[in-house]
């Protein structure tokens, strides 16, 4: 069987993984993506005179943001990463 060359995740799966990585046990957490934008002029070739103003958007950071309700971008940490309970010795 060939090795996969691409593995994709849903937004919720990414949030679940980040919640577990940060060991969060409560609260509703949403995916947070910080973008940066730069502008330049781009043409089809250096010799041509067909430059057009162009915006380039890059992903600067990916993280979590605490929210108040679940949706397709958020997860309740208490459901997917419940706090461990200590068992009492008798």
PDB file of N, CA, C and O in Angstrom, chain B, residues numbered from 101:
ATOM      1  N   UNK B 101       0.844  -1.182   0.000  1.00  0.00           N
ATOM      2  CA  UNK B 101       0.000   0.000   0.000  1.00  0.00           C
ATOM      3  C   UNK B 101       0.889   1.245   0.000  1.00  0.00           C
ATOM      4  O   UNK B 101       1.804   1.337   0.818  1.00  0.00           O
ATOM      5  N   UNK B 102       0.641   2.206  -0.901  1.00  0.00           N
ATOM      6  CA  UNK B 102       1.509   3.390  -0.965  1.00  0.00           C
ATOM      7  C   UNK B 102       1.330   4.287   0.256  1.00  0.00           C
ATOM      8  O   UNK B 102       0.264   4.328   0.871  1.00  0.00           O
ATOM      9  N   UNK B 103       2.386   4.994   0.585  1.00  0.00           N
ATOM     10  CA  UNK B 103       2.348   5.951   1.697  1.00  0.00           C
ATOM     11  C   UNK B 103       1.520   7.169   1.268  1.00  0.00           C
ATOM     12  O   UNK B 103       1.590   7.597   0.116  1.00  0.00           O
ATOM     13  N   UNK B 104       0.734   7.726   2.205  1.00  0.00           N
ATOM     14  CA  UNK B 104      -0.030   8.927   1.835  1.00  0.00           C
ATOM     15  C   UNK B 104       0.915  10.107   1.605  1.00  0.00           C
ATOM     16  O   UNK B 104       1.938  10.247   2.276  1.00  0.00           O
ATOM     17  N   UNK B 105       0.551  10.935   0.655  1.00  0.00           N
ATOM     18  CA  UNK B 105       1.363  12.123   0.380  1.00  0.00           C
ATOM     19  C   UNK B 105       0.705  13.388   0.913  1.00  0.00           C
ATOM     20  O   UNK B 105       1.295  14.469   0.881  1.00  0.00           O
ATOM     21  N   UNK B 106      -0.512  13.243   1.398  1.00  0.00           N
ATOM     22  CA  UNK B 106      -1.229  14.401   1.941  1.00  0.00           C
ATOM     23  C   UNK B 106      -2.211  13.923   3.001  1.00  0.00           C
ATOM     24  O   UNK B 106      -2.951  12.963   2.784  1.00  0.00           O
ATOM     25  N   UNK B 107      -2.215  14.592   4.141  1.00  0.00           N
ATOM     26  CA  UNK B 107      -3.164  14.278   5.205  1.00  0.00           C
ATOM     27  C   UNK B 107      -3.868  15.577   5.571  1.00  0.00           C
ATOM     28  O   UNK B 107      -3.221  16.545   5.970  1.00  0.00           O
ATOM     29  N   UNK B 108      -5.184  15.600   5.436  1.00  0.00           N
ATOM     30  CA  UNK B 108      -5.953  16.820   5.686  1.00  0.00           C
ATOM     31  C   UNK B 108      -6.770  16.674   6.971  1.00  0.00           C
ATOM     32  O   UNK B 108      -7.150  15.568   7.355  1.00  0.00           O
ATOM     33  N   UNK B 109      -7.032  17.806   7.630  1.00  0.00           N
ATOM     34  CA  UNK B 109      -7.812  17.841   8.857  1.00  0.00           C
ATOM     35  C   UNK B 109      -8.929  18.864   8.717  1.00  0.00           C
ATOM     36  O   UNK B 109      -8.770  19.877   8.036  1.00  0.00           O
ATOM     37  N   UNK B 110     -10.061  18.595   9.365  1.00  0.00           N
ATOM     38  CA  UNK B 110     -11.138  19.591   9.420  1.00  0.00           C
ATOM     39  C   UNK B 110     -10.755  20.659  10.447  1.00  0.00           C
ATOM     40  O   UNK B 110      -9.826  20.471  11.232  1.00  0.00           O
ATOM     41  N   UNK B 111     -11.470  21.767  10.432  1.00  0.00           N
ATOM     42  CA  UNK B 111     -11.222  22.823  11.419  1.00  0.00           C
ATOM     43  C   UNK B 111     -11.386  22.282  12.835  1.00  0.00           C
ATOM     44  O   UNK B 111     -10.563  22.549  13.710  1.00  0.00           O
ATOM     45  N   UNK B 112     -12.452  21.523  13.051  1.00  0.00           N
ATOM     46  CA  UNK B 112     -12.713  20.974  14.387  1.00  0.00           C
ATOM     47  C   UNK B 112     -11.599  20.025  14.826  1.00  0.00           C
ATOM     48  O   UNK B 112     -11.213  20.025  15.995  1.00  0.00           O
ATOM     49  N   UNK B 113     -11.083  19.224  13.906  1.00  0.00           N
ATOM     50  CA  UNK B 113      -9.989  18.320  14.264  1.00  0.00           C
ATOM     51  C   UNK B 113      -8.744  19.102  14.682  1.00  0.00           C
ATOM     52  O   UNK B 113      -8.052  18.713  15.623  1.00  0.00           O
ATOM     53  N   UNK B 114      -8.461  20.196  13.986  1.00  0.00           N
ATOM     54  CA  UNK B 114      -7.311  21.037  14.352  1.00  0.00           C
ATOM     55  C   UNK B 114      -7.524  21.626  15.745  1.00  0.00           C
ATOM     56  O   UNK B 114      -6.604  21.628  16.563  1.00  0.00           O
ATOM     57  N   UNK B 115      -8.726  22.124  16.019  1.00  0.00           N
ATOM     58  CA  UNK B 115      -9.020  22.686  17.343  1.00  0.00           C
ATOM     59  C   UNK B 115      -8.891  21.616  18.422  1.00  0.00           C
ATOM     60  O   UNK B 115      -8.322  21.878  19.483  1.00  0.00           O
ATOM     61  N   UNK B 116      -9.406  20.419  18.171  1.00  0.00           N
ATOM     62  CA  UNK B 116      -9.296  19.332  19.142  1.00  0.00           C
ATOM     63  C   UNK B 116      -7.832  19.020  19.446  1.00  0.00           C
ATOM     64  O   UNK B 116      -7.462  18.862  20.610  1.00  0.00           O
ATOM     65  N   UNK B 117      -7.009  18.932  18.422  1.00  0.00           N
ATOM     66  CA  UNK B 117      -5.591  18.645  18.621  1.00  0.00           C
ATOM     67  C   UNK B 117      -4.894  19.743  19.422  1.00  0.00           C
ATOM     68  O   UNK B 117      -4.072  19.452  20.291  1.00  0.00           O
ATOM     69  N   UNK B 118      -5.218  21.002  19.134  1.00  0.00           N
ATOM     70  CA  UNK B 118      -4.605  22.117  19.859  1.00  0.00           C
ATOM     71  C   UNK B 118      -5.061  22.151  21.317  1.00  0.00           C
ATOM     72  O   UNK B 118      -4.266  22.448  22.209  1.00  0.00           O
ATOM     73  N   UNK B 119      -6.331  21.851  21.560  1.00  0.00           N
ATOM     74  CA  UNK B 119      -6.848  21.790  22.933  1.00  0.00           C
ATOM     75  C   UNK B 119      -6.090  20.724  23.722  1.00  0.00           C
ATOM     76  O   UNK B 119      -5.671  20.964  24.854  1.00  0.00           O
ATOM     77  N   UNK B 120      -5.918  19.562  23.128  1.00  0.00           N
ATOM     78  CA  UNK B 120      -5.205  18.482  23.816  1.00  0.00           C
ATOM     79  C   UNK B 120      -3.729  18.827  24.001  1.00  0.00           C
ATOM     80  O   UNK B 120      -3.149  18.508  25.039  1.00  0.00           O
ATOM     81  N   UNK B 121      -3.122  19.467  23.018  1.00  0.00           N
ATOM     82  CA  UNK B 121      -1.714  19.868  23.113  1.00  0.00           C
ATOM     83  C   UNK B 121      -1.510  20.854  24.258  1.00  0.00           C
ATOM     84  O   UNK B 121      -0.502  20.787  24.962  1.00  0.00           O
ATOM     85  N   UNK B 122      -2.467  21.773  24.450  1.00  0.00           N
ATOM     86  CA  UNK B 122      -2.363  22.774  25.521  1.00  0.00           C
ATOM     87  C   UNK B 122      -2.929  22.276  26.843  1.00  0.00           C
ATOM     88  O   UNK B 122      -2.896  23.000  27.838  1.00  0.00           O
ATOM     89  N   UNK B 123      -3.448  21.051  26.870  1.00  0.00           N
ATOM     90  CA  UNK B 123      -4.007  20.425  28.073  1.00  0.00           C
ATOM     91  C   UNK B 123      -5.138  21.276  28.669  1.00  0.00           C
ATOM     92  O   UNK B 123      -5.199  21.487  29.881  1.00  0.00           O
ATOM     93  N   UNK B 124      -6.025  21.756  27.798  1.00  0.00           N
ATOM     94  CA  UNK B 124      -7.184  22.538  28.235  1.00  0.00           C
ATOM     95  C   UNK B 124      -8.328  21.588  28.560  1.00  0.00           C
ATOM     96  O   UNK B 124      -8.576  20.633  27.824  1.00  0.00           O
ATOM     97  N   UNK B 125      -9.028  21.849  29.665  1.00  0.00           N
ATOM     98  CA  UNK B 125     -10.088  20.953  30.109  1.00  0.00           C
ATOM     99  C   UNK B 125     -11.450  21.629  30.215  1.00  0.00           C
ATOM    100  O   UNK B 125     -12.446  20.962  30.498  1.00  0.00           O
ATOM    101  N   UNK B 126     -11.509  22.916  29.996  1.00  0.00           N
ATOM    102  CA  UNK B 126     -12.802  23.589  30.087  1.00  0.00           C
ATOM    103  C   UNK B 126     -12.847  24.759  29.123  1.00  0.00           C
ATOM    104  O   UNK B 126     -11.816  25.271  28.689  1.00  0.00           O
ATOM    105  N   UNK B 127     -14.046  25.164  28.800  1.00  0.00           N
ATOM    106  CA  UNK B 127     -14.258  26.298  27.911  1.00  0.00           C
ATOM    107  C   UNK B 127     -14.446  25.876  26.469  1.00  0.00           C
ATOM    108  O   UNK B 127     -14.037  24.792  26.053  1.00  0.00           O
ATOM    109  N   UNK B 128     -15.069  26.754  25.729  1.00  0.00           N
ATOM    110  CA  UNK B 128     -15.267  26.555  24.294  1.00  0.00           C
ATOM    111  C   UNK B 128     -14.162  27.316  23.575  1.00  0.00           C
ATOM    112  O   UNK B 128     -13.968  28.511  23.799  1.00  0.00           O
ATOM    113  N   UNK B 129     -13.451  26.621  22.722  1.00  0.00           N
ATOM    114  CA  UNK B 129     -12.295  27.192  22.033  1.00  0.00           C
ATOM    115  C   UNK B 129     -12.504  27.127  20.524  1.00  0.00           C
ATOM    116  O   UNK B 129     -12.949  26.112  19.989  1.00  0.00           O
ATOM    117  N   UNK B 130     -12.177  28.224  19.848  1.00  0.00           N
ATOM    118  CA  UNK B 130     -12.354  28.335  18.397  1.00  0.00           C
ATOM    119  C   UNK B 130     -11.003  28.472  17.708  1.00  0.00           C
ATOM    120  O   UNK B 130     -10.025  28.934  18.296  1.00  0.00           O
ATOM    121  N   UNK B 131     -10.977  28.062  16.462  1.00  0.00           N
ATOM    122  CA  UNK B 131      -9.790  28.242  15.638  1.00  0.00           C
ATOM    123  C   UNK B 131      -9.565  29.730  15.406  1.00  0.00           C
ATOM    124  O   UNK B 131     -10.504  30.465  15.100  1.00  0.00           O
ATOM    125  N   UNK B 132      -8.325  30.170  15.552  1.00  0.00           N
ATOM    126  CA  UNK B 132      -7.962  31.560  15.341  1.00  0.00           C
ATOM    127  C   UNK B 132      -6.786  31.597  14.366  1.00  0.00           C
ATOM    128  O   UNK B 132      -5.750  30.982  14.618  1.00  0.00           O
ATOM    129  N   UNK B 133      -6.942  32.310  13.265  1.00  0.00           N
ATOM    130  CA  UNK B 133      -5.890  32.424  12.259  1.00  0.00           C
ATOM    131  C   UNK B 133      -5.556  33.900  12.087  1.00  0.00           C
ATOM    132  O   UNK B 133      -6.436  34.722  11.831  1.00  0.00           O
ATOM    133  N   UNK B 134      -4.276  34.224  12.230  1.00  0.00           N
ATOM    134  CA  UNK B 134      -3.822  35.614  12.059  1.00  0.00           C
ATOM    135  C   UNK B 134      -3.173  35.732  10.678  1.00  0.00           C
ATOM    136  O   UNK B 134      -2.250  34.993  10.340  1.00  0.00           O
ATOM    137  N   UNK B 135      -3.677  36.671   9.903  1.00  0.00           N
ATOM    138  CA  UNK B 135      -3.180  36.886   8.550  1.00  0.00           C
ATOM    139  C   UNK B 135      -2.338  38.153   8.482  1.00  0.00           C
ATOM    140  O   UNK B 135      -2.522  39.074   9.278  1.00  0.00           O
ATOM    141  N   UNK B 136      -1.423  38.193   7.537  1.00  0.00           N
ATOM    142  CA  UNK B 136      -0.652  39.398   7.234  1.00  0.00           C
ATOM    143  C   UNK B 136      -0.804  39.689   5.753  1.00  0.00           C
ATOM    144  O   UNK B 136      -0.867  38.767   4.939  1.00  0.00           O
ATOM    145  N   UNK B 137      -0.863  40.962   5.402  1.00  0.00           N
ATOM    146  CA  UNK B 137      -1.046  41.327   4.001  1.00  0.00           C
ATOM    147  C   UNK B 137       0.064  42.269   3.542  1.00  0.00           C
ATOM    148  O   UNK B 137       0.463  43.183   4.263  1.00  0.00           O
ATOM    149  N   UNK B 138       0.540  42.030   2.359  1.00  0.00           N
ATOM    150  CA  UNK B 138       1.513  42.897   1.709  1.00  0.00           C
ATOM    151  C   UNK B 138       1.005  43.215   0.316  1.00  0.00           C
ATOM    152  O   UNK B 138       0.253  42.437  -0.272  1.00  0.00           O
ATOM    153  N   UNK B 139       1.410  44.337  -0.202  1.00  0.00           N
ATOM    154  CA  UNK B 139       0.997  44.744  -1.550  1.00  0.00           C
ATOM    155  C   UNK B 139       2.234  44.977  -2.411  1.00  0.00           C
ATOM    156  O   UNK B 139       3.283  45.398  -1.924  1.00  0.00           O
ATOM    157  N   UNK B 140       2.084  44.694  -3.687  1.00  0.00           N
ATOM    158  CA  UNK B 140       3.158  44.914  -4.649  1.00  0.00           C
ATOM    159  C   UNK B 140       2.538  45.036  -6.038  1.00  0.00           C
ATOM    160  O   UNK B 140       1.334  44.841  -6.204  1.00  0.00           O
ATOM    161  N   UNK B 141       3.343  45.352  -7.009  1.00  0.00           N
ATOM    162  CA  UNK B 141       2.902  45.355  -8.401  1.00  0.00           C
ATOM    163  C   UNK B 141       3.501  44.135  -9.084  1.00  0.00           C
ATOM    164  O   UNK B 141       4.701  43.882  -8.975  1.00  0.00           O
ATOM    165  N   UNK B 142       2.664  43.379  -9.789  1.00  0.00           N
ATOM    166  CA  UNK B 142       3.131  42.174 -10.453  1.00  0.00           C
ATOM    167  C   UNK B 142       2.688  42.202 -11.909  1.00  0.00           C
ATOM    168  O   UNK B 142       1.550  42.547 -12.227  1.00  0.00           O
ATOM    169  N   UNK B 143       3.619  41.829 -12.787  1.00  0.00           N
ATOM    170  CA  UNK B 143       3.324  41.725 -14.217  1.00  0.00           C
ATOM    171  C   UNK B 143       3.588  40.315 -14.707  1.00  0.00           C
ATOM    172  O   UNK B 143       4.094  39.474 -13.965  1.00  0.00           O
ATOM    173  N   UNK B 144       3.242  40.061 -15.965  1.00  0.00           N
ATOM    174  CA  UNK B 144       3.436  38.718 -16.505  1.00  0.00           C
ATOM    175  C   UNK B 144       4.899  38.421 -16.813  1.00  0.00           C
ATOM    176  O   UNK B 144       5.304  37.258 -16.811  1.00  0.00           O
ATOM    177  N   UNK B 145       5.698  39.453 -17.078  1.00  0.00           N
ATOM    178  CA  UNK B 145       7.136  39.253 -17.307  1.00  0.00           C
ATOM    179  C   UNK B 145       7.853  40.576 -17.045  1.00  0.00           C
ATOM    180  O   UNK B 145       7.239  41.642 -17.103  1.00  0.00           O
ATOM    181  N   UNK B 146       9.153  40.506 -16.758  1.00  0.00           N
ATOM    182  CA  UNK B 146       9.900  41.752 -16.504  1.00  0.00           C
ATOM    183  C   UNK B 146       9.928  42.703 -17.704  1.00  0.00           C
ATOM    184  O   UNK B 146      10.050  43.915 -17.529  1.00  0.00           O
ATOM    185  N   UNK B 147       9.816  42.162 -18.916  1.00  0.00           N
ATOM    186  CA  UNK B 147       9.887  42.992 -20.121  1.00  0.00           C
ATOM    187  C   UNK B 147       8.548  43.667 -20.454  1.00  0.00           C
ATOM    188  O   UNK B 147       8.515  44.676 -21.158  1.00  0.00           O
ATOM    189  N   UNK B 148       7.463  43.110 -19.950  1.00  0.00           N
ATOM    190  CA  UNK B 148       6.150  43.652 -20.308  1.00  0.00           C
ATOM    191  C   UNK B 148       5.822  44.872 -19.453  1.00  0.00           C
ATOM    192  O   UNK B 148       6.443  45.115 -18.418  1.00  0.00           O
ATOM    193  N   UNK B 149       4.851  45.614 -19.904  1.00  0.00           N
ATOM    194  CA  UNK B 149       4.417  46.815 -19.187  1.00  0.00           C
ATOM    195  C   UNK B 149       2.974  46.612 -18.727  1.00  0.00           C
ATOM    196  O   UNK B 149       2.127  47.484 -18.922  1.00  0.00           O
ATOM    197  N   UNK B 150       2.698  45.457 -18.113  1.00  0.00           N
ATOM    198  CA  UNK B 150       1.329  45.143 -17.722  1.00  0.00           C
ATOM    199  C   UNK B 150       1.199  44.889 -16.219  1.00  0.00           C
ATOM    200  O   UNK B 150       0.437  44.021 -15.795  1.00  0.00           O
ATOM    201  N   UNK B 151       1.946  45.649 -15.422  1.00  0.00           N
ATOM    202  CA  UNK B 151       1.873  45.477 -13.972  1.00  0.00           C
ATOM    203  C   UNK B 151       0.480  45.793 -13.448  1.00  0.00           C
ATOM    204  O   UNK B 151      -0.212  46.676 -13.955  1.00  0.00           O
ATOM    205  N   UNK B 152       0.089  45.049 -12.418  1.00  0.00           N
ATOM    206  CA  UNK B 152      -1.174  45.333 -11.737  1.00  0.00           C
ATOM    207  C   UNK B 152      -0.926  45.307 -10.228  1.00  0.00           C
ATOM    208  O   UNK B 152      -0.113  44.520  -9.743  1.00  0.00           O
ATOM    209  N   UNK B 153      -1.631  46.170  -9.487  1.00  0.00           N
ATOM    210  CA  UNK B 153      -1.507  46.118  -8.038  1.00  0.00           C
ATOM    211  C   UNK B 153      -2.011  44.761  -7.534  1.00  0.00           C
ATOM    212  O   UNK B 153      -3.068  44.284  -7.949  1.00  0.00           O
ATOM    213  N   UNK B 154      -1.237  44.152  -6.637  1.00  0.00           N
ATOM    214  CA  UNK B 154      -1.552  42.808  -6.162  1.00  0.00           C
ATOM    215  C   UNK B 154      -1.394  42.742  -4.649  1.00  0.00           C
ATOM    216  O   UNK B 154      -0.455  43.305  -4.085  1.00  0.00           O
ATOM    217  N   UNK B 155      -2.316  42.055  -4.005  1.00  0.00           N
ATOM    218  CA  UNK B 155      -2.226  41.819  -2.569  1.00  0.00           C
ATOM    219  C   UNK B 155      -1.831  40.372  -2.333  1.00  0.00           C
ATOM    220  O   UNK B 155      -2.345  39.462  -2.984  1.00  0.00           O
ATOM    221  N   UNK B 156      -0.918  40.167  -1.401  1.00  0.00           N
ATOM    222  CA  UNK B 156      -0.508  38.824  -1.006  1.00  0.00           C
ATOM    223  C   UNK B 156      -0.876  38.646   0.462  1.00  0.00           C
ATOM    224  O   UNK B 156      -0.547  39.489   1.296  1.00  0.00           O
ATOM    225  N   UNK B 157      -1.547  37.563   0.771  1.00  0.00           N
ATOM    226  CA  UNK B 157      -1.985  37.300   2.139  1.00  0.00           C
ATOM    227  C   UNK B 157      -1.303  36.031   2.622  1.00  0.00           C
ATOM    228  O   UNK B 157      -1.412  34.972   2.003  1.00  0.00           O
ATOM    229  N   UNK B 158      -0.605  36.156   3.727  1.00  0.00           N
ATOM    230  CA  UNK B 158       0.076  35.003   4.320  1.00  0.00           C
ATOM    231  C   UNK B 158      -0.517  34.665   5.670  1.00  0.00           C
ATOM    232  O   UNK B 158      -1.049  35.535   6.359  1.00  0.00           O
ATOM    233  N   UNK B 159      -0.426  33.407   6.044  1.00  0.00           N
ATOM    234  CA  UNK B 159      -0.860  32.972   7.375  1.00  0.00           C
ATOM    235  C   UNK B 159       0.318  33.189   8.317  1.00  0.00           C
ATOM    236  O   UNK B 159       1.375  32.583   8.141  1.00  0.00           O
ATOM    237  N   UNK B 160       0.138  34.059   9.323  1.00  0.00           N
ATOM    238  CA  UNK B 160       1.206  34.367  10.271  1.00  0.00           C
ATOM    239  C   UNK B 160       1.197  33.427  11.473  1.00  0.00           C
ATOM    240  O   UNK B 160       2.250  32.964  11.912  1.00  0.00           O
ATOM    241  N   UNK B 161       0.013  33.148  12.000  1.00  0.00           N
ATOM    242  CA  UNK B 161      -0.102  32.297  13.184  1.00  0.00           C
ATOM    243  C   UNK B 161      -1.425  31.544  13.155  1.00  0.00           C
ATOM    244  O   UNK B 161      -2.408  32.008  12.577  1.00  0.00           O
ATOM    245  N   UNK B 162      -1.433  30.374  13.788  1.00  0.00           N
ATOM    246  CA  UNK B 162      -2.652  29.598  13.968  1.00  0.00           C
ATOM    247  C   UNK B 162      -2.759  29.286  15.449  1.00  0.00           C
ATOM    248  O   UNK B 162      -1.784  28.846  16.059  1.00  0.00           O
ATOM    249  N   UNK B 163      -3.927  29.505  16.039  1.00  0.00           N
ATOM    250  CA  UNK B 163      -4.078  29.271  17.460  1.00  0.00           C
ATOM    251  C   UNK B 163      -5.521  29.079  17.864  1.00  0.00           C
ATOM    252  O   UNK B 163      -6.376  28.744  17.044  1.00  0.00           O
ATOM    253  N   UNK B 164      -5.778  29.298  19.150  1.00  0.00           N
ATOM    254  CA  UNK B 164      -7.101  29.133  19.736  1.00  0.00           C
ATOM    255  C   UNK B 164      -7.586  30.448  20.319  1.00  0.00           C
ATOM    256  O   UNK B 164      -6.798  31.271  20.787  1.00  0.00           O
ATOM    257  N   UNK B 165      -8.895  30.628  20.280  1.00  0.00           N
ATOM    258  CA  UNK B 165      -9.547  31.797  20.869  1.00  0.00           C
ATOM    259  C   UNK B 165     -10.731  31.306  21.687  1.00  0.00           C
ATOM    260  O   UNK B 165     -11.548  30.527  21.195  1.00  0.00           O
ATOM    261  N   UNK B 166     -10.828  31.759  22.937  1.00  0.00           N
ATOM    262  CA  UNK B 166     -11.929  31.308  23.792  1.00  0.00           C
ATOM    263  C   UNK B 166     -13.216  31.995  23.359  1.00  0.00           C
ATOM    264  O   UNK B 166     -13.248  33.208  23.151  1.00  0.00           O
ATOM    265  N   UNK B 167     -14.272  31.206  23.228  1.00  0.00           N
ATOM    266  CA  UNK B 167     -15.556  31.723  22.779  1.00  0.00           C
ATOM    267  C   UNK B 167     -16.677  31.363  23.724  1.00  0.00           C
ATOM    268  O   UNK B 167     -16.436  30.885  24.832  1.00  0.00           O
ATOM    269  N   UNK B 168     -17.927  31.596  23.281  1.00  0.00           N
ATOM    270  CA  UNK B 168     -19.077  31.347  24.152  1.00  0.00           C
ATOM    271  C   UNK B 168     -20.066  30.324  23.608  1.00  0.00           C
ATOM    272  O   UNK B 168     -20.985  29.919  24.319  1.00  0.00           O
ATOM    273  N   UNK B 169     -19.891  29.893  22.337  1.00  0.00           N
ATOM    274  CA  UNK B 169     -20.777  28.850  21.815  1.00  0.00           C
ATOM    275  C   UNK B 169     -20.048  28.027  20.763  1.00  0.00           C
ATOM    276  O   UNK B 169     -19.132  28.506  20.095  1.00  0.00           O
ATOM    277  N   UNK B 170     -20.480  26.771  20.634  1.00  0.00           N
ATOM    278  CA  UNK B 170     -19.863  25.869  19.662  1.00  0.00           C
ATOM    279  C   UNK B 170     -20.408  26.118  18.260  1.00  0.00           C
ATOM    280  O   UNK B 170     -21.585  26.430  18.079  1.00  0.00           O
ATOM    281  N   UNK B 171     -19.531  25.974  17.277  1.00  0.00           N
ATOM    282  CA  UNK B 171     -19.923  26.017  15.876  1.00  0.00           C
ATOM    283  C   UNK B 171     -18.939  25.149  15.090  1.00  0.00           C
ATOM    284  O   UNK B 171     -18.223  24.348  15.691  1.00  0.00           O
ATOM    285  N   UNK B 172     -18.885  25.285  13.792  1.00  0.00           N
ATOM    286  CA  UNK B 172     -18.010  24.436  12.983  1.00  0.00           C
ATOM    287  C   UNK B 172     -16.521  24.734  13.173  1.00  0.00           C
ATOM    288  O   UNK B 172     -15.676  23.968  12.708  1.00  0.00           O
ATOM    289  N   UNK B 173     -16.188  25.841  13.852  1.00  0.00           N
ATOM    290  CA  UNK B 173     -14.794  26.205  14.101  1.00  0.00           C
ATOM    291  C   UNK B 173     -14.397  26.044  15.562  1.00  0.00           C
ATOM    292  O   UNK B 173     -13.265  26.357  15.932  1.00  0.00           O
ATOM    293  N   UNK B 174     -15.322  25.555  16.406  1.00  0.00           N
ATOM    294  CA  UNK B 174     -15.037  25.513  17.836  1.00  0.00           C
ATOM    295  C   UNK B 174     -15.375  24.172  18.457  1.00  0.00           C
ATOM    296  O   UNK B 174     -16.121  23.370  17.894  1.00  0.00           O
ATOM    297  N   UNK B 175     -14.798  23.947  19.650  1.00  0.00           N
ATOM    298  CA  UNK B 175     -14.976  22.703  20.381  1.00  0.00           C
ATOM    299  C   UNK B 175     -15.040  23.020  21.867  1.00  0.00           C
ATOM    300  O   UNK B 175     -14.351  23.917  22.353  1.00  0.00           O
ATOM    301  N   UNK B 176     -15.875  22.273  22.584  1.00  0.00           N
ATOM    302  CA  UNK B 176     -15.947  22.375  24.041  1.00  0.00           C
ATOM    303  C   UNK B 176     -14.865  21.461  24.617  1.00  0.00           C
ATOM    304  O   UNK B 176     -14.938  20.241  24.470  1.00  0.00           O
ATOM    305  N   UNK B 177     -13.868  22.047  25.269  1.00  0.00           N
ATOM    306  CA  UNK B 177     -12.738  21.267  25.789  1.00  0.00           C
ATOM    307  C   UNK B 177     -13.165  20.224  26.804  1.00  0.00           C
ATOM    308  O   UNK B 177     -12.541  19.167  26.898  1.00  0.00           O
ATOM    309  N   UNK B 178     -14.218  20.497  27.569  1.00  0.00           N
ATOM    310  CA  UNK B 178     -14.650  19.533  28.590  1.00  0.00           C
ATOM    311  C   UNK B 178     -15.193  18.244  27.967  1.00  0.00           C
ATOM    312  O   UNK B 178     -15.215  17.201  28.620  1.00  0.00           O
ATOM    313  N   UNK B 179     -15.628  18.312  26.716  1.00  0.00           N
ATOM    314  CA  UNK B 179     -16.158  17.127  26.041  1.00  0.00           C
ATOM    315  C   UNK B 179     -15.061  16.278  25.410  1.00  0.00           C
ATOM    316  O   UNK B 179     -15.151  15.050  25.421  1.00  0.00           O
ATOM    317  N   UNK B 180     -14.037  16.906  24.865  1.00  0.00           N
ATOM    318  CA  UNK B 180     -13.022  16.136  24.142  1.00  0.00           C
ATOM    319  C   UNK B 180     -11.742  15.915  24.943  1.00  0.00           C
ATOM    320  O   UNK B 180     -10.910  15.088  24.569  1.00  0.00           O
ATOM    321  N   UNK B 181     -11.579  16.655  26.048  1.00  0.00           N
ATOM    322  CA  UNK B 181     -10.388  16.509  26.875  1.00  0.00           C
ATOM    323  C   UNK B 181     -10.750  16.707  28.348  1.00  0.00           C
ATOM    324  O   UNK B 181     -10.256  17.633  28.990  1.00  0.00           O
ATOM    325  N   UNK B 182     -11.616  15.835  28.885  1.00  0.00           N
ATOM    326  CA  UNK B 182     -12.050  16.016  30.273  1.00  0.00           C
ATOM    327  C   UNK B 182     -10.876  15.906  31.244  1.00  0.00           C
ATOM    328  O   UNK B 182      -9.917  15.172  31.009  1.00  0.00           O
ATOM    329  N   UNK B 183     -10.981  16.655  32.337  1.00  0.00           N
ATOM    330  CA  UNK B 183      -9.941  16.602  33.361  1.00  0.00           C
ATOM    331  C   UNK B 183      -9.942  15.221  34.000  1.00  0.00           C
ATOM    332  O   UNK B 183     -11.001  14.640  34.238  1.00  0.00           O
ATOM    333  N   UNK B 184      -8.765  14.706  34.273  1.00  0.00           N
ATOM    334  CA  UNK B 184      -8.641  13.399  34.918  1.00  0.00           C
ATOM    335  C   UNK B 184      -9.102  13.514  36.357  1.00  0.00           C
ATOM    336  O   UNK B 184      -8.801  14.493  37.039  1.00  0.00           O
ATOM    337  N   UNK B 185      -9.826  12.522  36.809  1.00  0.00           N
ATOM    338  CA  UNK B 185     -10.255  12.513  38.207  1.00  0.00           C
ATOM    339  C   UNK B 185      -9.321  11.617  38.982  1.00  0.00           C
ATOM    340  O   UNK B 185      -8.909  10.563  38.497  1.00  0.00           O
ATOM    341  N   UNK B 186      -8.986  12.037  40.189  1.00  0.00           N
ATOM    342  CA  UNK B 186      -8.106  11.243  41.027  1.00  0.00           C
ATOM    343  C   UNK B 186      -8.911  10.179  41.742  1.00  0.00           C
ATOM    344  O   UNK B 186      -9.949  10.465  42.338  1.00  0.00           O
ATOM    345  N   UNK B 187      -8.437   8.979  41.680  1.00  0.00           N
ATOM    346  CA  UNK B 187      -9.141   7.907  42.397  1.00  0.00           C
ATOM    347  C   UNK B 187      -8.658   7.887  43.839  1.00  0.00           C
ATOM    348  O   UNK B 187      -7.476   8.078  44.122  1.00  0.00           O
ATOM    349  N   UNK B 188      -9.596   7.653  44.736  1.00  0.00           N
ATOM    350  CA  UNK B 188      -9.263   7.613  46.155  1.00  0.00           C
ATOM    351  C   UNK B 188      -8.880   6.196  46.539  1.00  0.00           C
ATOM    352  O   UNK B 188      -9.507   5.228  46.111  1.00  0.00           O
ATOM    353  N   UNK B 189      -7.839   6.093  47.353  1.00  0.00           N
ATOM    354  CA  UNK B 189      -7.421   4.781  47.847  1.00  0.00           C
ATOM    355  C   UNK B 189      -8.157   4.487  49.138  1.00  0.00           C
ATOM    356  O   UNK B 189      -8.314   5.358  49.993  1.00  0.00           O
ATOM    357  N   UNK B 190      -8.599   3.270  49.266  1.00  0.00           N
ATOM    358  CA  UNK B 190      -9.317   2.881  50.485  1.00  0.00           C
ATOM    359  C   UNK B 190      -8.486   1.996  51.338  1.00  0.00           C
ATOM    360  O   UNK B 190      -8.931   1.571  52.404  1.00  0.00           O
TER     361      UNK B 190
END
